Amino acid sequence: MTADQAIEAWLVWLTHERRASPRTIEAYGRIGRGYIAFLQAYRGGPLTLTDLGGVRAADVRAHLAERRSGEQGLQARSISQTLSAIRAFHRFLDRRLNTPAPQIALVRGPRLKATLPRPINEDQALGLLAEPEADPDLDAWEAARDHAVLSLLYGCGLRISEALSLTAADAPIGSSLRMLGKGSKTRIIPVLPSVSDAVEAYRQASPWPSVGNDPLFRAKRGGPLTPRHVQAMVQKLRARLGLPASTTPHALRHSFATHLLGGGADLRSIQDLLGHASLSTTQKYTAVDSAGLLAAYAKAHPRA
């Protein structure tokens, strides 16, 4: 087996056995093929499966150094993701193709600064949801669509990809929504009446008939709505409302979790609603909530 064939075997395994998302397959495929291309150029010729078992820590470090250099060099977080994908590939070679590469364990990724979610407050979130209806450049159905998408992000804590994956068969949305998220994990999310009403108002106003597996949310010319449209829409709305640059579609998901925590919801419930595999990921929101509490204390206490 050649190194190129090993990459393709890994991607097939990820697709059919691990059932990884299409975006994960695309990202891992790009990283894996780039890694093999570098090794072949670095070592001066095609590689076999046996050659991959002899990969040295210095080879991987050289690849990461190349990815970091130049005007288009990757930042520390992207380098860390690249190394994570390379390690996953070599784990596959070890466990499925009996080709371990012991020196991979010697490679350390860059130190990453711990970052906290950056939510917006409740008034800002509600203002953002209402703003599309005040946009004179949008048709009424487009304003209803943007309001519905934002309502799903904030009211249900959905990722952009999850909201845009909804099909006509998912509507009308009732009191709960079954969502397939990262890692093919299914979760049940309660839906507020205001959110289901927003989606239904869009459906009634939309000029594009949708049935079965047709996308629920449509672009102006009838094609599927894209994440880029939602990102650009939020960018325009935050400029009109004077909100910080950290106000992104994903910030609405952060706000969903932070506001639930502030309202008394427990971490385990928030973990289930967000679809986090690890509670440690959800625990970041406790730091955000504590920071907000300290800020309020400092602002309000007469001796602060």
TORKOL-4160 file (C-alpha; in steps of 0.2 Angstrom, whole numbers, padded with zeros to 4 digits, m for minus):
304
<pt num="1" X="0000" Y="0000" Z="0000"/>
<pt num="2" X="0006" Y="0017" Z="m0004"/>
<pt num="3" X="0005" Y="0032" Z="0007"/>
<pt num="4" X="m0008" Y="0040" Z="m0004"/>
<pt num="5" X="m0018" Y="0024" Z="m0003"/>
<pt num="6" X="m0016" Y="0024" Z="0016"/>
<pt num="7" X="m0024" Y="0042" Z="0017"/>
<pt num="8" X="m0039" Y="0037" Z="0006"/>
<pt num="9" X="m0041" Y="0021" Z="0017"/>
<pt num="10" X="m0041" Y="0032" Z="0032"/>
<pt num="11" X="m0054" Y="0044" Z="0025"/>
<pt num="12" X="m0065" Y="0029" Z="0020"/>
<pt num="13" X="m0064" Y="0023" Z="0038"/>
<pt num="14" X="m0069" Y="0040" Z="0045"/>
<pt num="15" X="m0084" Y="0041" Z="0033"/>
<pt num="16" X="m0091" Y="0024" Z="0035"/>
<pt num="17" X="m0086" Y="0018" Z="0052"/>
<pt num="18" X="m0084" Y="0034" Z="0062"/>
<pt num="19" X="m0097" Y="0043" Z="0052"/>
<pt num="20" X="m0088" Y="0059" Z="0054"/>
<pt num="21" X="m0096" Y="0075" Z="0047"/>
<pt num="22" X="m0093" Y="0080" Z="0029"/>
<pt num="23" X="m0083" Y="0095" Z="0035"/>
<pt num="24" X="m0072" Y="0085" Z="0046"/>
<pt num="25" X="m0068" Y="0073" Z="0031"/>
<pt num="26" X="m0064" Y="0088" Z="0020"/>
<pt num="27" X="m0053" Y="0096" Z="0033"/>
<pt num="28" X="m0044" Y="0079" Z="0037"/>
<pt num="29" X="m0042" Y="0075" Z="0019"/>
<pt num="30" X="m0034" Y="0092" Z="0015"/>
<pt num="31" X="m0022" Y="0090" Z="0030"/>
<pt num="32" X="m0018" Y="0072" Z="0027"/>
<pt num="33" X="m0014" Y="0074" Z="0008"/>
<pt num="34" X="m0004" Y="0090" Z="0012"/>
<pt num="35" X="0006" Y="0080" Z="0025"/>
<pt num="36" X="0010" Y="0065" Z="0013"/>
<pt num="37" X="0015" Y="0078" Z="m0001"/>
<pt num="38" X="0027" Y="0086" Z="0011"/>
<pt num="39" X="0034" Y="0070" Z="0017"/>
<pt num="40" X="0037" Y="0064" Z="m0001"/>
<pt num="41" X="0045" Y="0080" Z="m0006"/>
<pt num="42" X="0055" Y="0080" Z="0010"/>
<pt num="43" X="0062" Y="0063" Z="0008"/>
<pt num="44" X="0064" Y="0064" Z="m0011"/>
<pt num="45" X="0051" Y="0051" Z="m0018"/>
<pt num="46" X="0035" Y="0041" Z="m0016"/>
<pt num="47" X="0032" Y="0033" Z="0001"/>
<pt num="48" X="0025" Y="0016" Z="0006"/>
<pt num="49" X="0015" Y="0011" Z="0021"/>
<pt num="50" X="0031" Y="0004" Z="0029"/>
<pt num="51" X="0039" Y="0021" Z="0026"/>
<pt num="52" X="0025" Y="0029" Z="0036"/>
<pt num="53" X="0030" Y="0018" Z="0051"/>
<pt num="54" X="0047" Y="0026" Z="0051"/>
<pt num="55" X="0042" Y="0044" Z="0051"/>
<pt num="56" X="0052" Y="0053" Z="0063"/>
<pt num="57" X="0047" Y="0067" Z="0075"/>
<pt num="58" X="0059" Y="0079" Z="0065"/>
<pt num="59" X="0049" Y="0075" Z="0049"/>
<pt num="60" X="0033" Y="0081" Z="0057"/>
<pt num="61" X="0041" Y="0096" Z="0065"/>
<pt num="62" X="0048" Y="0101" Z="0048"/>
<pt num="63" X="0030" Y="0100" Z="0041"/>
<pt num="64" X="0023" Y="0110" Z="0055"/>
<pt num="65" X="0037" Y="0123" Z="0053"/>
<pt num="66" X="0033" Y="0125" Z="0034"/>
<pt num="67" X="0014" Y="0127" Z="0038"/>
<pt num="68" X="0018" Y="0141" Z="0050"/>
<pt num="69" X="0030" Y="0150" Z="0038"/>
<pt num="70" X="0027" Y="0163" Z="0025"/>
<pt num="71" X="0013" Y="0176" Z="0023"/>
<pt num="72" X="m0001" Y="0163" Z="0023"/>
<pt num="73" X="0007" Y="0154" Z="0038"/>
<pt num="74" X="m0005" Y="0146" Z="0050"/>
<pt num="75" X="m0008" Y="0152" Z="0067"/>
<pt num="76" X="m0005" Y="0142" Z="0083"/>
<pt num="77" X="m0023" Y="0135" Z="0084"/>
<pt num="78" X="m0023" Y="0129" Z="0066"/>
<pt num="79" X="m0006" Y="0122" Z="0069"/>
<pt num="80" X="m0013" Y="0112" Z="0084"/>
<pt num="81" X="m0027" Y="0106" Z="0073"/>
<pt num="82" X="m0015" Y="0100" Z="0059"/>
<pt num="83" X="m0005" Y="0090" Z="0072"/>
<pt num="84" X="m0021" Y="0083" Z="0079"/>
<pt num="85" X="m0026" Y="0077" Z="0062"/>
<pt num="86" X="m0009" Y="0069" Z="0059"/>
<pt num="87" X="m0009" Y="0060" Z="0075"/>
<pt num="88" X="m0027" Y="0054" Z="0071"/>
<pt num="89" X="m0020" Y="0047" Z="0055"/>
<pt num="90" X="m0006" Y="0038" Z="0063"/>
<pt num="91" X="m0017" Y="0031" Z="0076"/>
<pt num="92" X="m0027" Y="0023" Z="0062"/>
<pt num="93" X="m0011" Y="0016" Z="0054"/>
<pt num="94" X="m0006" Y="0009" Z="0071"/>
<pt num="95" X="m0023" Y="0001" Z="0075"/>
<pt num="96" X="m0030" Y="m0004" Z="0058"/>
<pt num="97" X="m0015" Y="m0007" Z="0047"/>
<pt num="98" X="m0003" Y="m0013" Z="0060"/>
<pt num="99" X="0010" Y="0001" Z="0056"/>
<pt num="100" X="0014" Y="0011" Z="0072"/>
<pt num="101" X="0025" Y="0027" Z="0071"/>
<pt num="102" X="0032" Y="0028" Z="0089"/>
<pt num="103" X="0041" Y="0045" Z="0086"/>
<pt num="104" X="0024" Y="0054" Z="0083"/>
<pt num="105" X="0022" Y="0054" Z="0102"/>
<pt num="106" X="0037" Y="0065" Z="0104"/>
<pt num="107" X="0030" Y="0080" Z="0094"/>
<pt num="108" X="0022" Y="0093" Z="0105"/>
<pt num="109" X="0010" Y="0106" Z="0098"/>
<pt num="110" X="0011" Y="0125" Z="0101"/>
<pt num="111" X="0004" Y="0132" Z="0118"/>
<pt num="112" X="m0013" Y="0139" Z="0116"/>
<pt num="113" X="m0020" Y="0153" Z="0126"/>
<pt num="114" X="m0035" Y="0149" Z="0135"/>
<pt num="115" X="m0050" Y="0158" Z="0127"/>
<pt num="116" X="m0067" Y="0161" Z="0135"/>
<pt num="117" X="m0083" Y="0162" Z="0125"/>
<pt num="118" X="m0088" Y="0180" Z="0121"/>
<pt num="119" X="m0107" Y="0181" Z="0123"/>
<pt num="120" X="m0118" Y="0197" Z="0121"/>
<pt num="121" X="m0130" Y="0202" Z="0134"/>
<pt num="122" X="m0149" Y="0198" Z="0133"/>
<pt num="123" X="m0154" Y="0216" Z="0127"/>
<pt num="124" X="m0141" Y="0215" Z="0113"/>
<pt num="125" X="m0146" Y="0197" Z="0108"/>
<pt num="126" X="m0165" Y="0202" Z="0107"/>
<pt num="127" X="m0160" Y="0218" Z="0097"/>
<pt num="128" X="m0150" Y="0208" Z="0085"/>
<pt num="129" X="m0165" Y="0196" Z="0082"/>
<pt num="130" X="m0177" Y="0211" Z="0079"/>
<pt num="131" X="m0166" Y="0221" Z="0067"/>
<pt num="132" X="m0168" Y="0211" Z="0051"/>
<pt num="133" X="m0187" Y="0217" Z="0050"/>
<pt num="134" X="m0180" Y="0235" Z="0050"/>
<pt num="135" X="m0169" Y="0233" Z="0035"/>
<pt num="136" X="m0177" Y="0242" Z="0020"/>
<pt num="137" X="m0166" Y="0233" Z="0008"/>
<pt num="138" X="m0173" Y="0216" Z="0012"/>
<pt num="139" X="m0190" Y="0208" Z="0005"/>
<pt num="140" X="m0202" Y="0204" Z="0019"/>
<pt num="141" X="m0198" Y="0185" Z="0017"/>
<pt num="142" X="m0180" Y="0188" Z="0018"/>
<pt num="143" X="m0182" Y="0198" Z="0034"/>
<pt num="144" X="m0193" Y="0184" Z="0041"/>
<pt num="145" X="m0179" Y="0171" Z="0036"/>
<pt num="146" X="m0165" Y="0180" Z="0044"/>
<pt num="147" X="m0176" Y="0182" Z="0060"/>
<pt num="148" X="m0180" Y="0164" Z="0060"/>
<pt num="149" X="m0161" Y="0159" Z="0058"/>
<pt num="150" X="m0155" Y="0170" Z="0072"/>
<pt num="151" X="m0170" Y="0164" Z="0083"/>
<pt num="152" X="m0163" Y="0146" Z="0081"/>
<pt num="153" X="m0146" Y="0151" Z="0085"/>
<pt num="154" X="m0150" Y="0160" Z="0101"/>
<pt num="155" X="m0166" Y="0152" Z="0106"/>
<pt num="156" X="m0160" Y="0134" Z="0103"/>
<pt num="157" X="m0141" Y="0136" Z="0104"/>
<pt num="158" X="m0138" Y="0129" Z="0087"/>
<pt num="159" X="m0123" Y="0130" Z="0077"/>
<pt num="160" X="m0124" Y="0138" Z="0059"/>
<pt num="161" X="m0122" Y="0122" Z="0051"/>
<pt num="162" X="m0136" Y="0114" Z="0061"/>
<pt num="163" X="m0148" Y="0128" Z="0058"/>
<pt num="164" X="m0145" Y="0127" Z="0039"/>
<pt num="165" X="m0146" Y="0108" Z="0039"/>
<pt num="166" X="m0165" Y="0109" Z="0043"/>
<pt num="167" X="m0176" Y="0103" Z="0028"/>
<pt num="168" X="m0194" Y="0105" Z="0024"/>
<pt num="169" X="m0197" Y="0088" Z="0032"/>
<pt num="170" X="m0192" Y="0096" Z="0049"/>
<pt num="171" X="m0206" Y="0109" Z="0048"/>
<pt num="172" X="m0217" Y="0114" Z="0056"/>
<pt num="173" X="m0206" Y="0114" Z="0071"/>
<pt num="174" X="m0215" Y="0109" Z="0087"/>
<pt num="175" X="m0210" Y="0110" Z="0105"/>
<pt num="176" X="m0194" Y="0100" Z="0102"/>
<pt num="177" X="m0181" Y="0098" Z="0089"/>
<pt num="178" X="m0171" Y="0082" Z="0086"/>
<pt num="179" X="m0153" Y="0088" Z="0080"/>
<pt num="180" X="m0139" Y="0078" Z="0073"/>
<pt num="181" X="m0123" Y="0087" Z="0078"/>
<pt num="182" X="m0104" Y="0084" Z="0079"/>
<pt num="183" X="m0098" Y="0067" Z="0080"/>
<pt num="184" X="m0115" Y="0061" Z="0073"/>
<pt num="185" X="m0123" Y="0064" Z="0091"/>
<pt num="186" X="m0141" Y="0066" Z="0092"/>
<pt num="187" X="m0149" Y="0078" Z="0105"/>
<pt num="188" X="m0166" Y="0084" Z="0108"/>
<pt num="189" X="m0168" Y="0102" Z="0110"/>
<pt num="190" X="m0184" Y="0111" Z="0118"/>
<pt num="191" X="m0190" Y="0124" Z="0106"/>
<pt num="192" X="m0198" Y="0140" Z="0113"/>
<pt num="193" X="m0215" Y="0146" Z="0105"/>
<pt num="194" X="m0206" Y="0162" Z="0099"/>
<pt num="195" X="m0194" Y="0152" Z="0089"/>
<pt num="196" X="m0206" Y="0140" Z="0081"/>
<pt num="197" X="m0217" Y="0155" Z="0077"/>
<pt num="198" X="m0203" Y="0163" Z="0068"/>
<pt num="199" X="m0199" Y="0148" Z="0058"/>
<pt num="200" X="m0217" Y="0146" Z="0053"/>
<pt num="201" X="m0219" Y="0165" Z="0048"/>
<pt num="202" X="m0204" Y="0162" Z="0037"/>
<pt num="203" X="m0211" Y="0147" Z="0029"/>
<pt num="204" X="m0228" Y="0156" Z="0026"/>
<pt num="205" X="m0219" Y="0171" Z="0018"/>
<pt num="206" X="m0206" Y="0161" Z="0008"/>
<pt num="207" X="m0209" Y="0161" Z="m0011"/>
<pt num="208" X="m0200" Y="0145" Z="m0013"/>
<pt num="209" X="m0210" Y="0129" Z="m0011"/>
<pt num="210" X="m0200" Y="0116" Z="m0001"/>
<pt num="211" X="m0205" Y="0098" Z="0001"/>
<pt num="212" X="m0196" Y="0082" Z="0008"/>
<pt num="213" X="m0177" Y="0085" Z="0009"/>
<pt num="214" X="m0177" Y="0102" Z="0001"/>
<pt num="215" X="m0167" Y="0115" Z="0012"/>
<pt num="216" X="m0179" Y="0124" Z="0024"/>
<pt num="217" X="m0169" Y="0141" Z="0022"/>
<pt num="218" X="m0167" Y="0148" Z="0005"/>
<pt num="219" X="m0156" Y="0161" Z="m0003"/>
<pt num="220" X="m0163" Y="0175" Z="m0013"/>
<pt num="221" X="m0162" Y="0165" Z="m0029"/>
<pt num="222" X="m0169" Y="0149" Z="m0022"/>
<pt num="223" X="m0153" Y="0140" Z="m0018"/>
<pt num="224" X="m0148" Y="0134" Z="m0001"/>
<pt num="225" X="m0144" Y="0148" Z="0012"/>
<pt num="226" X="m0125" Y="0147" Z="0016"/>
<pt num="227" X="m0115" Y="0150" Z="0032"/>
<pt num="228" X="m0107" Y="0164" Z="0023"/>
<pt num="229" X="m0123" Y="0173" Z="0021"/>
<pt num="230" X="m0127" Y="0172" Z="0039"/>
<pt num="231" X="m0110" Y="0178" Z="0044"/>
<pt num="232" X="m0112" Y="0193" Z="0032"/>
<pt num="233" X="m0129" Y="0196" Z="0039"/>
<pt num="234" X="m0124" Y="0197" Z="0057"/>
<pt num="235" X="m0109" Y="0208" Z="0052"/>
<pt num="236" X="m0120" Y="0220" Z="0044"/>
<pt num="237" X="m0133" Y="0220" Z="0059"/>
<pt num="238" X="m0119" Y="0222" Z="0072"/>
<pt num="239" X="m0112" Y="0237" Z="0063"/>
<pt num="240" X="m0130" Y="0245" Z="0063"/>
<pt num="241" X="m0132" Y="0241" Z="0081"/>
<pt num="242" X="m0115" Y="0246" Z="0087"/>
<pt num="243" X="m0111" Y="0229" Z="0094"/>
<pt num="244" X="m0093" Y="0223" Z="0096"/>
<pt num="245" X="m0084" Y="0213" Z="0083"/>
<pt num="246" X="m0085" Y="0198" Z="0093"/>
<pt num="247" X="m0104" Y="0197" Z="0089"/>
<pt num="248" X="m0104" Y="0183" Z="0077"/>
<pt num="249" X="m0117" Y="0169" Z="0073"/>
<pt num="250" X="m0108" Y="0158" Z="0085"/>
<pt num="251" X="m0109" Y="0171" Z="0099"/>
<pt num="252" X="m0127" Y="0169" Z="0099"/>
<pt num="253" X="m0124" Y="0150" Z="0104"/>
<pt num="254" X="m0112" Y="0156" Z="0118"/>
<pt num="255" X="m0126" Y="0168" Z="0123"/>
<pt num="256" X="m0139" Y="0155" Z="0124"/>
<pt num="257" X="m0128" Y="0144" Z="0136"/>
<pt num="258" X="m0122" Y="0159" Z="0146"/>
<pt num="259" X="m0139" Y="0166" Z="0149"/>
<pt num="260" X="m0146" Y="0149" Z="0154"/>
<pt num="261" X="m0132" Y="0147" Z="0166"/>
<pt num="262" X="m0136" Y="0164" Z="0173"/>
<pt num="263" X="m0154" Y="0159" Z="0175"/>
<pt num="264" X="m0150" Y="0144" Z="0186"/>
<pt num="265" X="m0148" Y="0130" Z="0173"/>
<pt num="266" X="m0136" Y="0117" Z="0178"/>
<pt num="267" X="m0120" Y="0113" Z="0168"/>
<pt num="268" X="m0125" Y="0095" Z="0164"/>
<pt num="269" X="m0142" Y="0101" Z="0156"/>
<pt num="270" X="m0132" Y="0114" Z="0146"/>
<pt num="271" X="m0120" Y="0101" Z="0140"/>
<pt num="272" X="m0134" Y="0091" Z="0133"/>
<pt num="273" X="m0143" Y="0105" Z="0125"/>
<pt num="274" X="m0126" Y="0111" Z="0116"/>
<pt num="275" X="m0121" Y="0093" Z="0112"/>
<pt num="276" X="m0104" Y="0094" Z="0120"/>
<pt num="277" X="m0095" Y="0077" Z="0121"/>
<pt num="278" X="m0086" Y="0083" Z="0137"/>
<pt num="279" X="m0092" Y="0093" Z="0152"/>
<pt num="280" X="m0075" Y="0102" Z="0152"/>
<pt num="281" X="m0080" Y="0111" Z="0136"/>
<pt num="282" X="m0096" Y="0117" Z="0144"/>
<pt num="283" X="m0087" Y="0122" Z="0160"/>
<pt num="284" X="m0080" Y="0137" Z="0151"/>
<pt num="285" X="m0097" Y="0146" Z="0153"/>
<pt num="286" X="m0095" Y="0146" Z="0172"/>
<pt num="287" X="m0080" Y="0157" Z="0170"/>
<pt num="288" X="m0090" Y="0169" Z="0159"/>
<pt num="289" X="m0104" Y="0170" Z="0171"/>
<pt num="290" X="m0092" Y="0173" Z="0186"/>
<pt num="291" X="m0084" Y="0186" Z="0176"/>
<pt num="292" X="m0101" Y="0195" Z="0173"/>
<pt num="293" X="m0105" Y="0193" Z="0191"/>
<pt num="294" X="m0089" Y="0201" Z="0197"/>
<pt num="295" X="m0091" Y="0215" Z="0184"/>
<pt num="296" X="m0109" Y="0219" Z="0191"/>
<pt num="297" X="m0102" Y="0218" Z="0209"/>
<pt num="298" X="m0088" Y="0231" Z="0205"/>
<pt num="299" X="m0101" Y="0242" Z="0196"/>
<pt num="300" X="m0114" Y="0242" Z="0209"/>
<pt num="301" X="m0106" Y="0240" Z="0226"/>
<pt num="302" X="m0103" Y="0257" Z="0235"/>
<pt num="303" X="m0086" Y="0251" Z="0241"/>
<pt num="304" X="m0080" Y="0242" Z="0225"/>
